[in-house]
Amino acid sequence: MASKYLQKYPVPPTFPEVLHDFAREVLRDQPKNIYDFGYEYFKAIEEGKEFDYKNKGKAIPPPKDREPSQGNYKEMGEGVKP
């Protein structure tokens, strides 16, 4: 139920895009410490720098049908067990 005393705060027009971009990076990198990740992400945006998280992508396990090979993944044959 809406209250006549409830104050509505304006949302900046770019907020949904910023939130979407942050959520995409979190899902992509799956950081162990989301607070540290968020701090570094928004700090880079504020300073106009490219975001370079020191643990970027390290928490993401390789897909089960591929094996790591010098930072790249190669397809494994069908029926081949690692």
Backbone bond lengths (Angstrom), bond angles and torsions (degrees), N, CA, C in turn:
res aa  C-N    CA-C-N  psi(-1)  N-CA   C-N-CA  omega(-1)  CA-C   N-CA-C  phi
1 M - - - 1.444 - - 1.531 108.42 -
2 A 1.289 115.95 129.52 1.460 121.86 -178.88 1.527 110.06 -74.40
3 S 1.292 114.09 144.37 1.457 119.81 178.98 1.515 108.98 -111.37
4 K 1.328 115.84 142.27 1.462 118.36 178.00 1.519 110.86 -72.05
5 Y 1.353 116.59 -10.88 1.452 120.66 179.68 1.532 112.59 -96.67
6 L 1.312 116.46 -7.03 1.460 120.85 -178.68 1.525 109.41 -71.82
7 Q 1.306 115.63 121.19 1.456 120.72 179.98 1.518 109.45 -87.57
8 K 1.296 117.68 131.98 1.459 121.93 177.96 1.520 108.86 -95.47
9 Y 1.315 114.16 128.33 1.458 119.86 179.71 1.524 108.92 -99.38
10 P 1.314 116.74 134.34 1.463 118.47 179.93 1.536 110.85 -70.70
11 V 1.312 115.37 140.82 1.462 121.80 176.94 1.521 107.39 -99.62
12 P 1.337 117.85 126.69 1.465 119.48 178.62 1.535 110.39 -57.70
13 P 1.314 117.68 142.99 1.470 120.42 -175.82 1.534 114.13 -61.56
14 T 1.329 118.18 -25.34 1.466 120.11 -178.43 1.530 112.67 -91.82
15 F 1.341 117.41 -2.99 1.463 120.20 -176.65 1.530 113.70 -59.10
16 P 1.337 119.78 -47.02 1.472 118.83 179.53 1.535 112.84 -58.17
17 E 1.317 117.46 -38.23 1.471 120.57 179.22 1.530 111.03 -67.76
18 V 1.327 116.94 -42.13 1.468 121.08 179.08 1.528 110.11 -64.12
19 L 1.325 116.54 -44.00 1.461 120.88 178.91 1.527 110.94 -63.77
20 H 1.317 117.08 -41.48 1.474 121.53 177.93 1.525 111.03 -61.38
21 D 1.331 116.87 -45.85 1.467 120.98 -179.82 1.524 111.62 -63.34
22 F 1.337 116.78 -41.10 1.462 120.71 178.97 1.535 110.56 -65.10
23 A 1.324 116.41 -45.69 1.467 120.25 179.61 1.527 110.97 -61.36
24 R 1.330 117.32 -39.48 1.467 121.03 178.42 1.526 110.96 -61.73
25 E 1.333 117.30 -43.78 1.466 120.77 179.62 1.526 111.56 -66.58
26 V 1.325 117.03 -38.06 1.469 120.35 177.76 1.522 109.92 -64.12
27 L 1.316 117.05 -45.09 1.468 120.20 179.54 1.522 111.29 -67.39
28 R 1.295 117.27 -35.41 1.460 121.56 -179.61 1.529 111.69 -69.66
29 D 1.337 116.97 -44.26 1.462 121.25 -174.37 1.527 114.12 -94.31
30 Q 1.329 117.11 -23.09 1.463 122.64 -178.86 1.532 111.86 45.94
31 P 1.335 117.15 62.56 1.470 120.55 -177.28 1.522 112.16 -67.17
32 K 1.322 115.65 149.62 1.468 120.58 176.94 1.520 110.25 -73.22
33 N 1.320 117.93 -33.84 1.458 122.79 -179.55 1.529 107.99 -119.05
34 I 1.313 116.60 96.34 1.466 120.59 -175.53 1.524 111.65 -68.50
35 Y 1.325 117.62 -27.36 1.463 120.14 179.36 1.529 110.71 -68.03
36 D 1.318 116.48 -45.54 1.464 121.51 177.36 1.526 110.25 -64.18
37 F 1.314 115.34 -42.27 1.463 121.28 178.71 1.529 110.55 -60.13
38 G 1.337 116.28 -48.19 1.465 120.89 179.84 1.517 112.06 -62.36
39 Y 1.326 116.20 -41.47 1.470 120.26 178.16 1.523 110.30 -59.79
40 E 1.330 116.79 -49.67 1.467 120.86 -178.82 1.531 111.06 -64.39
41 Y 1.331 117.19 -39.30 1.466 121.81 -179.00 1.530 111.22 -62.95
42 F 1.329 116.46 -52.59 1.463 119.76 -177.32 1.519 112.26 -72.44
43 K 1.324 117.82 -29.26 1.465 121.14 174.72 1.531 110.06 -63.48
44 A 1.337 116.60 -42.74 1.468 120.90 178.50 1.528 110.63 -63.60
45 I 1.317 116.85 -40.81 1.474 120.35 178.36 1.527 110.01 -63.39
46 E 1.328 116.35 -46.04 1.465 120.63 -178.61 1.526 111.68 -61.74
47 E 1.334 116.48 -38.39 1.463 120.66 -178.69 1.529 112.50 -85.38
48 G 1.324 117.03 -3.89 1.458 120.75 179.20 1.519 113.56 72.81
49 K 1.325 116.48 23.74 1.461 121.21 -179.60 1.524 110.04 -101.15
50 E 1.329 114.95 162.47 1.463 119.66 174.68 1.523 107.99 -74.98
51 F 1.319 116.25 136.83 1.465 120.88 -178.61 1.523 109.66 -72.36
52 D 1.330 115.59 121.82 1.464 121.37 178.98 1.524 107.80 -133.89
53 Y 1.308 116.16 93.27 1.463 121.89 -178.83 1.518 109.11 -84.08
54 K 1.334 116.91 128.57 1.466 121.11 -173.41 1.521 113.43 -61.21
55 N 1.324 118.21 -29.23 1.461 121.30 179.58 1.521 111.88 -105.29
56 K 1.315 116.63 23.15 1.456 121.67 -173.76 1.523 111.81 -56.96
57 G 1.308 115.56 120.92 1.455 121.90 175.27 1.518 115.67 77.90
58 K 1.323 119.19 -2.02 1.466 120.63 -176.32 1.524 112.72 -73.81
59 A 1.314 118.20 -21.41 1.460 120.81 -178.65 1.524 112.45 -87.94
60 I 1.318 116.84 -3.45 1.458 120.37 -176.88 1.525 109.58 -90.33
61 P 1.329 117.88 118.91 1.466 119.20 177.80 1.525 110.34 -74.58
62 P 1.334 117.71 152.85 1.462 119.42 177.71 1.526 110.22 -67.78
63 P 1.325 117.56 152.59 1.464 120.25 176.48 1.530 109.95 -59.37
64 K 1.318 116.28 150.23 1.459 120.81 -176.38 1.526 113.45 -67.12
65 D 1.324 118.29 -23.30 1.462 120.22 -178.78 1.533 112.59 -94.86
66 R 1.332 117.75 10.10 1.465 121.54 -179.59 1.513 109.61 -135.73
67 E 1.296 117.35 158.41 1.451 120.58 175.81 1.519 109.76 -123.68
68 P 1.343 118.02 145.12 1.459 120.15 -179.27 1.525 111.58 -67.67
69 S 1.327 115.19 142.63 1.457 120.79 178.32 1.515 108.81 -146.93
70 Q 1.338 118.21 97.61 1.460 124.54 178.97 1.522 112.36 51.05
71 G 1.318 116.23 46.11 1.461 120.88 176.76 1.511 113.57 86.06
72 N 1.319 118.63 -12.43 1.452 121.93 177.19 1.519 108.84 -111.63
73 Y 1.295 116.46 165.27 1.454 121.01 177.70 1.512 108.82 -114.06
74 K 1.312 115.96 142.50 1.457 119.50 176.10 1.519 107.98 -121.90
75 E 1.315 115.27 147.59 1.462 121.33 -179.89 1.520 109.52 -67.48
76 M 1.316 116.75 139.70 1.457 121.15 175.27 1.524 106.84 -101.57
77 G 1.305 115.97 147.89 1.455 120.53 179.85 1.510 111.99 -61.88
78 E 1.316 116.69 155.15 1.441 120.97 -179.28 1.522 109.94 -67.98
79 G 1.298 117.12 135.79 1.449 121.38 -179.82 1.518 114.32 84.11
80 V 1.332 117.80 -3.53 1.459 121.91 179.28 1.512 108.65 -84.09
81 K 1.324 116.23 128.43 1.467 119.88 178.39 1.527 109.25 -102.49
82 P 1.316 115.96 135.58 1.467 119.42 -179.30 1.519 112.32 -69.10
